[in-house]
C-alpha cells in the first residue's frame, strides 16, 4: 500500500463530473490498483475513488487514474507532504463472531428459507476483496450473493455492494443479485439496500436452528 499526503485538487471525469478544490488530503494506492482520496473525517468513506481494474499514470505535477470505461480521476499535486509504501501481505480477512458464523452455516444448509428452489453454490465464495458469505442461485437460476450480519448496518450494505460490483464483472456469474440478511437491520441500512436493489431479509436465529416453526421473517 502507498500512502501519500498532499495538498491537491481532484477532478473526476466520466458518467458524472466532480471537483474537489485544493486542500491537504490522504491518497491511498492499494495493491489491487484502486486509488482513493480521503479527508480527515467521514470515517472510512473516501471523497472520491477509482475501483480496479484501472491504471495510474504519474505525470509532472499530476496523476491520472483511468479505468476500462475511460473514466478518469485527475489529481493535481500542489505539494507532497508525505510519500511512503508498505507491504501489508495477505490479509486473513474478517473473523465473524460465533452467531454470524452459525447463521451462515444454518442458512447455507437451508437455502430454501430464502425462497423455494434456491440452491447453494458455495459458502465463503472467494473474491479479490474478500469472501462472500454465501453464493447461491434462486429458483430462476440467477446468481445471488448473500451477506450475513448479526446486526445489519450501513457498512454491511456497502460491503455487499462492493462484492456485487466485482461479481457482476464475471461473465459466468452475471447478473448477480444481492441479499442482505441479519437478525436486526437498521432503518438506514434497509433504505440504502432498497435504493441499490438489494433485498433485505430479517433472520430468526431460533427458527433456523429448528427450535421455532417459522424459518424467516421477510420484509
C-alpha positions as CSV (number, residue, x, y, z in Angstrom):
1,X,0.0,0.0,0.0
2,X,1.2,3.5,-0.9
3,X,0.3,6.4,1.4
4,X,0.6,9.9,0.0
5,X,-0.4,13.1,1.9
6,X,-0.6,16.0,-0.4
7,X,-2.2,19.4,-1.0
8,X,-4.1,18.6,-4.2
9,X,-7.2,19.2,-6.2
10,X,-9.2,16.3,-7.7
11,X,-11.4,16.1,-10.8
12,X,-13.5,13.1,-11.8
13,X,-14.4,12.9,-15.4
14,X,-16.8,10.2,-16.6
15,X,-20.5,9.5,-16.4
16,X,-20.6,12.3,-13.9
17,X,-18.1,15.1,-13.2
18,X,-17.0,16.2,-9.8
19,X,-14.4,18.7,-8.5
20,X,-12.5,18.9,-5.2
21,X,-10.7,22.2,-4.7
22,X,-7.1,22.3,-3.4
23,X,-6.7,21.0,0.2
24,X,-4.5,18.7,2.2
25,X,-5.7,15.1,1.6
26,X,-4.6,11.4,2.0
27,X,-4.3,9.4,-1.2
28,X,-4.3,5.6,-0.8
29,X,-3.0,3.4,-3.6
30,X,-3.7,-0.2,-2.9
31,X,-2.1,-3.4,-4.3
32,X,-5.3,-4.2,-6.2
33,X,-4.9,-1.0,-8.2
34,X,-7.6,1.1,-6.5
35,X,-7.0,4.7,-5.7
36,X,-9.0,6.6,-3.1
37,X,-8.9,10.2,-1.8
38,X,-9.6,10.9,1.9
39,X,-10.1,13.9,4.1
40,X,-9.6,13.8,7.9
41,X,-13.2,13.0,8.6
42,X,-16.1,10.8,7.2
43,X,-14.7,7.7,8.9
44,X,-13.8,5.1,6.2
45,X,-15.7,6.8,3.3
46,X,-13.4,8.4,0.6
47,X,-14.1,11.8,-1.0
48,X,-13.6,10.1,-4.4
49,X,-12.1,6.9,-5.7
50,X,-11.4,4.7,-8.7
51,X,-12.1,1.0,-8.3
52,X,-9.9,-1.6,-10.1
53,X,-9.1,-2.5,-12.8
54,X,-7.6,0.9,-13.5
55,X,-4.2,2.3,-14.5
56,X,-2.3,5.0,-12.6
57,X,-0.1,7.3,-14.6
58,X,2.1,9.8,-12.7
59,X,3.0,12.9,-14.7
60,X,4.7,16.2,-13.9
61,X,2.6,17.6,-11.1
62,X,-0.5,15.4,-11.7
63,X,-1.7,11.9,-11.5
64,X,-4.3,10.4,-13.9
65,X,-6.2,7.2,-12.9
66,X,-8.2,5.7,-15.7
67,X,-10.5,2.6,-15.8
68,X,-11.5,0.4,-18.7
69,X,-14.6,2.5,-19.3
70,X,-12.5,5.6,-20.0
71,X,-13.5,7.4,-16.7
72,X,-10.6,9.4,-15.2
73,X,-9.6,10.6,-11.8
74,X,-7.2,13.5,-12.2
75,X,-5.2,14.5,-9.1
76,X,-3.3,17.8,-9.5
77,X,-0.5,18.0,-6.9
78,X,0.4,21.3,-5.4
79,X,2.7,20.0,-2.6
80,X,3.5,16.4,-1.5
81,X,3.9,16.3,2.3
82,X,4.5,12.6,2.7
83,X,5.0,9.6,0.4
84,X,5.6,6.1,1.7
85,X,5.0,2.5,0.6
86,X,4.3,-0.5,2.9
87,X,4.0,-4.2,2.2
88,X,1.0,-5.5,4.1
89,X,0.9,-9.1,2.8
90,X,-2.2,-11.2,2.5
91,X,-4.9,-10.3,5.0
92,X,-6.6,-13.2,6.8
93,X,-9.9,-11.5,6.5
94,X,-12.6,-10.6,9.0
95,X,-13.3,-13.4,11.5
96,X,-17.0,-13.4,12.3
97,X,-18.4,-13.9,15.7
98,X,-20.0,-17.1,16.7
99,X,-23.5,-16.1,15.9
100,X,-22.7,-14.8,12.4
101,X,-20.7,-17.9,11.6
102,X,-23.5,-20.1,12.8
103,X,-26.1,-18.1,10.9
104,X,-24.1,-18.6,7.7
105,X,-23.8,-22.4,8.4
106,X,-27.5,-22.7,9.1
107,X,-28.6,-20.6,6.1
108,X,-26.3,-22.5,3.7
109,X,-28.0,-25.7,4.8
110,X,-31.5,-24.3,4.4
111,X,-31.3,-22.2,1.3
112,X,-35.0,-22.8,0.7
113,X,-35.7,-20.4,3.6
114,X,-34.8,-17.6,1.2
115,X,-37.2,-18.9,-1.4
116,X,-38.5,-22.2,-2.9
117,X,-36.0,-23.8,-5.3
118,X,-33.0,-21.8,-4.0
119,X,-29.7,-23.7,-4.1
120,X,-26.2,-23.2,-2.6
121,X,-23.2,-22.7,-4.9
122,X,-20.6,-22.2,-2.1
123,X,-20.0,-20.7,1.3
124,X,-17.2,-18.2,1.7
125,X,-17.0,-17.7,-2.1
126,X,-13.6,-16.1,-2.7
127,X,-13.1,-12.7,-4.4
128,X,-10.2,-10.3,-4.8
129,X,-11.6,-8.2,-2.0
130,X,-12.7,-10.9,0.4
131,X,-15.1,-13.9,0.7
132,X,-18.8,-13.6,0.0
133,X,-20.7,-15.3,2.9
134,X,-22.9,-17.3,0.6
135,X,-23.2,-17.6,-3.2
136,X,-26.3,-19.3,-4.4
137,X,-28.9,-19.4,-7.1
138,X,-32.6,-18.6,-6.9
139,X,-35.4,-20.6,-8.5
140,X,-34.9,-18.9,-11.8
141,X,-31.2,-19.8,-11.9
142,X,-30.0,-16.2,-11.2
143,X,-26.8,-16.0,-9.1
144,X,-27.3,-14.4,-5.7
145,X,-24.7,-13.1,-3.2
146,X,-25.8,-13.2,0.4
147,X,-24.1,-11.1,3.1
148,X,-24.9,-12.2,6.7
149,X,-24.7,-10.0,9.8
150,X,-25.9,-10.2,13.3
151,X,-26.8,-6.5,13.2
152,X,-27.3,-5.1,9.7
153,X,-25.9,-1.6,9.4
154,X,-24.8,0.7,6.5
155,X,-21.3,-0.7,6.4
156,X,-22.6,-4.2,5.7
157,X,-24.6,-2.9,2.8
158,X,-21.5,-1.1,1.4
159,X,-19.6,-4.3,1.8
160,X,-22.2,-6.3,-0.2
161,X,-22.3,-3.5,-2.8
162,X,-18.6,-3.9,-3.4
163,X,-18.9,-7.7,-3.8
164,X,-21.8,-7.2,-6.3
165,X,-19.8,-4.7,-8.3
166,X,-16.9,-7.2,-8.6
167,X,-19.1,-10.3,-9.2
168,X,-21.1,-8.7,-11.9
169,X,-17.9,-8.3,-14.0
170,X,-17.6,-12.1,-14.2
171,X,-19.4,-13.2,-17.4
172,X,-20.0,-16.7,-15.9
173,X,-22.0,-15.3,-12.9
174,X,-23.6,-12.1,-14.1
175,X,-26.3,-10.9,-13.4
176,X,-25.7,-11.3,-9.7
177,X,-28.4,-10.0,-7.2
178,X,-27.8,-9.2,-3.6
179,X,-29.4,-10.3,-0.3
180,X,-28.6,-8.6,2.9
181,X,-29.5,-10.9,5.8
182,X,-29.3,-10.1,9.5
183,X,-31.1,-10.7,12.8
184,X,-31.7,-6.9,13.0
185,X,-31.5,-4.4,10.1
186,X,-31.2,-0.7,10.9
187,X,-33.6,1.5,9.1
188,X,-30.8,3.5,7.4
189,X,-29.2,0.2,6.1
190,X,-32.6,-1.0,4.8
191,X,-33.2,2.3,3.0
192,X,-29.7,2.1,1.4
193,X,-30.1,-1.5,0.4
194,X,-33.5,-0.9,-1.2
195,X,-32.2,2.0,-3.1
196,X,-29.4,-0.2,-4.5
197,X,-31.8,-3.0,-5.5
198,X,-30.6,-5.3,-2.6
199,X,-33.2,-7.5,-0.9
200,X,-33.3,-7.4,2.9
201,X,-34.1,-10.5,5.0
202,X,-34.5,-10.5,8.8
203,X,-33.3,-13.8,10.2
204,X,-34.8,-15.6,13.1
205,X,-31.9,-17.5,14.7
206,X,-34.1,-19.8,16.7
207,X,-36.2,-20.7,13.7
208,X,-33.1,-21.5,11.7
209,X,-31.8,-23.8,14.4
210,X,-35.1,-25.6,14.2
211,X,-36.5,-24.6,17.6
212,X,-39.3,-22.4,16.0
213,X,-41.8,-23.2,13.3
214,X,-41.1,-20.0,11.4
215,X,-37.9,-20.1,9.3
216,X,-37.6,-16.4,8.5
217,X,-39.4,-13.1,8.5
218,X,-39.2,-11.4,5.2
219,X,-39.5,-7.6,4.8
